[in-house]
Amino acid sequence: MRSATRLLLPLAAAGLSAALAAGLVAAPAAASASASASATASAASAAETWEWGPTASSDTKGWANGYVRSGSSGLRIVGDLYDAGGARTCSWVKIKWLTDRGKYRTATYRNCSQSTPRTFTVNAGYMLLAKAMVCRGGATGITGKCSRWERVWTQGG
């Protein structure tokens, strides 16, 4: 502030009008106010992301990894499920999460392709925790060789 008054004193002594001096004082204040408002808006729109995995089945022929991202409607779990098994086998991932209302929800995805990963997305909303388990199975269901439940995300870290 002292440097601003030092700048304005010679201008006032030179005979410039008070309106011009007021405009010089107001312009930097307005610029700093708009800069802080835009920084707040960009921070509010930035989504946070937490990575998880890899989680592998007990025979290590299926695995999954991904991330959890926050958004305006809660949290979204996104991941890739890989299958390295032989013919007639599939990899399965089971996602289990606890909602903010105290209810457990689950989602299950399979991948029977030995060459390409399958991307899955779970819109979990507002949740307290999420876990994932990768299993082996056939085209119709899980037959075994599952990993333990591994934590994907927990509220508060």
C-alpha positions as a Markdown table, in Angstrom:
| # | Residue | x | y | z |
|---|---|---|---|---|
| 1 | Met | 0.0 | 0.0 | 0.0 |
| 2 | Arg | 2.8 | 2.4 | 0.8 |
| 3 | Ser | 4.2 | 2.0 | -2.8 |
| 4 | Ala | 0.8 | 2.9 | -4.2 |
| 5 | Thr | 0.7 | 6.1 | -2.2 |
| 6 | Arg | 4.2 | 6.9 | -3.2 |
| 7 | Leu | 3.2 | 6.5 | -6.8 |
| 8 | Leu | 0.1 | 8.7 | -6.5 |
| 9 | Leu | 1.6 | 11.6 | -4.6 |
| 10 | Pro | 3.8 | 12.8 | -7.5 |
| 11 | Leu | 0.8 | 12.5 | -9.8 |
| 12 | Ala | -1.4 | 14.6 | -7.5 |
| 13 | Ala | 1.4 | 17.1 | -7.2 |
| 14 | Ala | 1.7 | 17.3 | -11.0 |
| 15 | Gly | -1.9 | 18.6 | -11.0 |
| 16 | Leu | -3.8 | 15.6 | -12.3 |
| 17 | Ser | -7.5 | 15.5 | -11.4 |
| 18 | Ala | -8.7 | 13.5 | -8.4 |
| 19 | Ala | -10.9 | 11.4 | -10.7 |
| 20 | Leu | -7.8 | 10.1 | -12.5 |
| 21 | Ala | -6.1 | 9.3 | -9.3 |
| 22 | Ala | -9.2 | 7.4 | -8.0 |
| 23 | Gly | -9.3 | 5.4 | -11.2 |
| 24 | Leu | -5.7 | 4.3 | -10.8 |
| 25 | Val | -6.4 | 3.2 | -7.2 |
| 26 | Ala | -9.6 | 1.3 | -8.2 |
| 27 | Ala | -8.2 | -0.5 | -11.2 |
| 28 | Pro | -5.6 | -2.7 | -9.4 |
| 29 | Ala | -8.2 | -3.5 | -6.7 |
| 30 | Ala | -10.7 | -4.6 | -9.3 |
| 31 | Ala | -8.1 | -6.7 | -11.2 |
| 32 | Ser | -7.1 | -8.5 | -8.0 |
| 33 | Ala | -10.7 | -9.2 | -7.1 |
| 34 | Ser | -11.5 | -10.7 | -10.5 |
| 35 | Ala | -8.3 | -12.8 | -10.4 |
| 36 | Ser | -9.2 | -14.3 | -6.9 |
| 37 | Ala | -12.8 | -15.0 | -8.1 |
| 38 | Ser | -11.6 | -16.9 | -11.1 |
| 39 | Ala | -9.1 | -18.9 | -9.0 |
| 40 | Thr | -11.9 | -19.9 | -6.6 |
| 41 | Ala | -14.1 | -21.0 | -9.5 |
| 42 | Ser | -11.4 | -23.1 | -11.1 |
| 43 | Ala | -10.6 | -24.8 | -7.7 |
| 44 | Ala | -14.3 | -25.6 | -7.2 |
| 45 | Ser | -14.7 | -27.2 | -10.6 |
| 46 | Ala | -11.5 | -29.3 | -10.3 |
| 47 | Ala | -12.2 | -33.0 | -9.6 |
| 48 | Glu | -10.1 | -35.0 | -7.2 |
| 49 | Thr | -8.8 | -38.4 | -8.3 |
| 50 | Trp | -7.5 | -41.3 | -6.3 |
| 51 | Glu | -5.9 | -44.3 | -8.0 |
| 52 | Trp | -6.3 | -47.9 | -6.9 |
| 53 | Gly | -5.0 | -51.4 | -7.8 |
| 54 | Pro | -3.8 | -53.5 | -9.3 |
| 55 | Thr | -5.9 | -56.2 | -7.7 |
| 56 | Ala | -5.3 | -59.7 | -9.0 |
| 57 | Ser | -7.2 | -63.0 | -8.8 |
| 58 | Ser | -5.5 | -65.8 | -6.7 |
| 59 | Asp | -4.2 | -67.5 | -9.9 |
| 60 | Thr | -3.0 | -64.0 | -11.2 |
| 61 | Lys | -4.8 | -64.6 | -14.6 |
| 62 | Gly | -7.2 | -61.7 | -14.0 |
| 63 | Trp | -6.5 | -58.3 | -12.6 |
| 64 | Ala | -8.0 | -54.8 | -12.3 |
| 65 | Asn | -6.9 | -51.3 | -11.6 |
| 66 | Gly | -8.4 | -47.8 | -11.9 |
| 67 | Tyr | -9.3 | -44.6 | -10.2 |
| 68 | Val | -12.0 | -42.9 | -8.2 |
| 69 | Arg | -13.0 | -39.4 | -9.2 |
| 70 | Ser | -15.2 | -36.9 | -7.4 |
| 71 | Gly | -17.8 | -35.0 | -9.3 |
| 72 | Ser | -20.9 | -32.9 | -8.8 |
| 73 | Ser | -23.1 | -36.0 | -8.2 |
| 74 | Gly | -20.7 | -37.9 | -5.9 |
| 75 | Leu | -18.0 | -40.4 | -6.7 |
| 76 | Arg | -17.4 | -42.5 | -9.8 |
| 77 | Ile | -15.3 | -45.7 | -9.8 |
| 78 | Val | -13.6 | -46.3 | -13.1 |
| 79 | Gly | -11.3 | -49.2 | -13.9 |
| 80 | Asp | -9.9 | -51.7 | -16.4 |
| 81 | Leu | -10.4 | -55.5 | -16.1 |
| 82 | Tyr | -7.7 | -57.6 | -17.7 |
| 83 | Asp | -8.0 | -61.3 | -18.6 |
| 84 | Ala | -5.0 | -63.5 | -19.3 |
| 85 | Gly | -6.6 | -66.9 | -19.0 |
| 86 | Gly | -7.2 | -69.6 | -21.5 |
| 87 | Ala | -10.2 | -70.5 | -23.6 |
| 88 | Arg | -13.6 | -70.7 | -22.0 |
| 89 | Thr | -12.5 | -68.7 | -18.9 |
| 90 | Cys | -13.3 | -65.1 | -17.9 |
| 91 | Ser | -12.1 | -62.6 | -15.4 |
| 92 | Trp | -14.6 | -61.0 | -13.1 |
| 93 | Val | -14.4 | -57.9 | -10.9 |
| 94 | Lys | -16.9 | -57.3 | -8.1 |
| 95 | Ile | -17.2 | -53.8 | -6.7 |
| 96 | Lys | -18.9 | -53.3 | -3.3 |
| 97 | Trp | -19.5 | -49.9 | -1.8 |
| 98 | Leu | -21.3 | -48.5 | 1.3 |
| 99 | Thr | -23.6 | -45.6 | 0.6 |
| 100 | Asp | -23.9 | -42.6 | 2.8 |
| 101 | Arg | -27.3 | -44.0 | 3.9 |
| 102 | Gly | -25.7 | -47.2 | 5.3 |
| 103 | Lys | -26.6 | -49.6 | 2.5 |
| 104 | Tyr | -24.2 | -51.9 | 0.6 |
| 105 | Arg | -24.4 | -51.9 | -3.2 |
| 106 | Thr | -22.5 | -54.2 | -5.6 |
| 107 | Ala | -21.7 | -54.2 | -9.3 |
| 108 | Thr | -20.1 | -57.1 | -11.2 |
| 109 | Tyr | -18.3 | -57.0 | -14.6 |
| 110 | Arg | -16.7 | -59.7 | -16.7 |
| 111 | Asn | -14.0 | -59.8 | -19.4 |
| 112 | Cys | -13.7 | -63.0 | -21.5 |
| 113 | Ser | -11.2 | -61.5 | -24.0 |
| 114 | Gln | -7.6 | -62.5 | -23.6 |
| 115 | Ser | -6.4 | -59.6 | -25.7 |
| 116 | Thr | -8.2 | -56.4 | -24.7 |
| 117 | Pro | -9.0 | -54.9 | -21.3 |
| 118 | Arg | -12.6 | -54.0 | -20.5 |
| 119 | Thr | -13.3 | -50.6 | -19.0 |
| 120 | Phe | -16.0 | -50.4 | -16.4 |
| 121 | Thr | -17.7 | -47.5 | -14.6 |
| 122 | Val | -19.7 | -47.4 | -11.4 |
| 123 | Asn | -21.5 | -44.2 | -10.4 |
| 124 | Ala | -21.4 | -44.8 | -6.7 |
| 125 | Gly | -22.8 | -41.4 | -5.6 |
| 126 | Tyr | -22.0 | -40.3 | -2.1 |
| 127 | Met | -20.3 | -43.3 | -0.4 |
| 128 | Leu | -18.3 | -44.0 | 2.7 |
| 129 | Leu | -16.1 | -46.8 | 1.4 |
| 130 | Ala | -15.5 | -49.0 | -1.7 |
| 131 | Lys | -13.8 | -52.4 | -2.1 |
| 132 | Ala | -12.9 | -54.6 | -5.1 |
| 133 | Met | -12.4 | -58.3 | -5.6 |
| 134 | Val | -11.1 | -60.0 | -8.8 |
| 135 | Cys | -12.2 | -63.6 | -9.5 |
| 136 | Arg | -12.0 | -66.2 | -12.3 |
| 137 | Gly | -15.0 | -67.9 | -13.8 |
| 138 | Gly | -16.9 | -68.9 | -16.9 |
| 139 | Ala | -19.1 | -66.9 | -19.1 |
| 140 | Thr | -22.1 | -67.2 | -16.8 |
| 141 | Gly | -20.7 | -66.7 | -13.3 |
| 142 | Ile | -17.8 | -66.7 | -10.9 |
| 143 | Thr | -16.4 | -70.1 | -10.1 |
| 144 | Gly | -13.6 | -69.3 | -7.7 |
| 145 | Lys | -9.9 | -68.3 | -7.4 |
| 146 | Cys | -10.8 | -64.9 | -6.0 |
| 147 | Ser | -8.6 | -62.3 | -4.4 |
| 148 | Arg | -9.4 | -60.8 | -1.0 |
| 149 | Trp | -11.5 | -57.7 | -0.8 |
| 150 | Glu | -9.1 | -54.8 | -1.4 |
| 151 | Arg | -9.9 | -51.3 | -0.4 |
| 152 | Val | -10.5 | -49.0 | -3.4 |
| 153 | Trp | -11.5 | -45.8 | -1.6 |
| 154 | Thr | -12.3 | -44.8 | 2.0 |
| 155 | Gln | -13.8 | -41.5 | 3.3 |
| 156 | Gly | -11.1 | -39.6 | 5.1 |
| 157 | Gly | -8.2 | -41.5 | 3.6 |
